[in-house]
Amino acid sequence: MTFKVDYSKGKGSHARIRFGDRSTIVQKDLTPSRIRRILKQLDIEPGALG
């Protein structure tokens, strides 16, 4: 599974995260609700991160 953070695809404090064949745009300041939303968009189970 590939993981990549691309700051050139975002504006300001945003970056694109690619995980496998999925991607999403994230902000620099992460809250618990934003993290849950990112995991859902990337189809990652929260418990899978350890």
Backbone torsions as a table, in degrees:
resi	resn	phi	psi	omega
1	MET	NA	128.1	-179.7
2	THR	-93.2	149.8	178.3
3	PHE	-137.1	129.7	-178.9
4	LYS	-145.6	138.2	173.9
5	VAL	-112.6	124.6	-176.8
6	ASP	-121.8	104.7	-179.5
7	TYR	-77.1	-18.3	-178.7
8	SER	-74.5	-16.7	-178.4
9	LYS	-92.4	-1.6	179.4
10	GLY	-116.2	166.1	178.2
11	LYS	-109.4	139.7	176.4
12	GLY	61.4	-117.5	-176.7
13	SER	-94.0	19.9	-179.2
14	HIS	-104.3	152.6	176.1
15	ALA	-146.1	155.7	175.4
16	ARG	-97.0	131.4	175.9
17	ILE	-111.4	129.3	175.4
18	ARG	-112.8	130.9	177.8
19	PHE	-133.4	105.5	-173.8
20	GLY	65.8	-125.8	179.8
21	ASP	-98.4	9.1	-179.9
22	ARG	-110.7	154.1	176.7
23	SER	-147.5	159.4	177.3
24	THR	-155.6	159.4	176.4
25	ILE	-98.4	133.2	-179.4
26	VAL	-125.6	155.0	176.0
27	GLN	-94.2	158.3	-179.2
28	LYS	-63.5	-44.7	-178.8
29	ASP	-89.8	111.5	-175.0
30	LEU	-102.3	131.6	173.5
31	THR	-106.8	163.7	177.8
32	PRO	-55.3	-38.9	179.8
33	SER	-68.8	-36.3	176.9
34	ARG	-66.7	-39.5	178.8
35	ILE	-62.7	-43.2	177.5
36	ARG	-60.3	-41.7	179.9
37	ARG	-65.1	-41.6	178.3
38	ILE	-62.2	-46.7	179.6
39	LEU	-60.2	-40.9	178.8
40	LYS	-64.4	-42.8	-179.5
41	GLN	-65.8	-32.5	-179.9
42	LEU	-90.8	1.1	179.4
43	ASP	58.7	48.3	178.9
44	ILE	-114.5	129.6	175.0
45	GLU	-74.6	131.0	-178.4
46	PRO	-54.7	-36.4	179.8
47	GLY	-71.0	-15.6	-177.5
48	ALA	-74.0	-12.1	-176.8
49	LEU	-86.6	-9.1	173.7
50	GLY	99.3	NA	NA
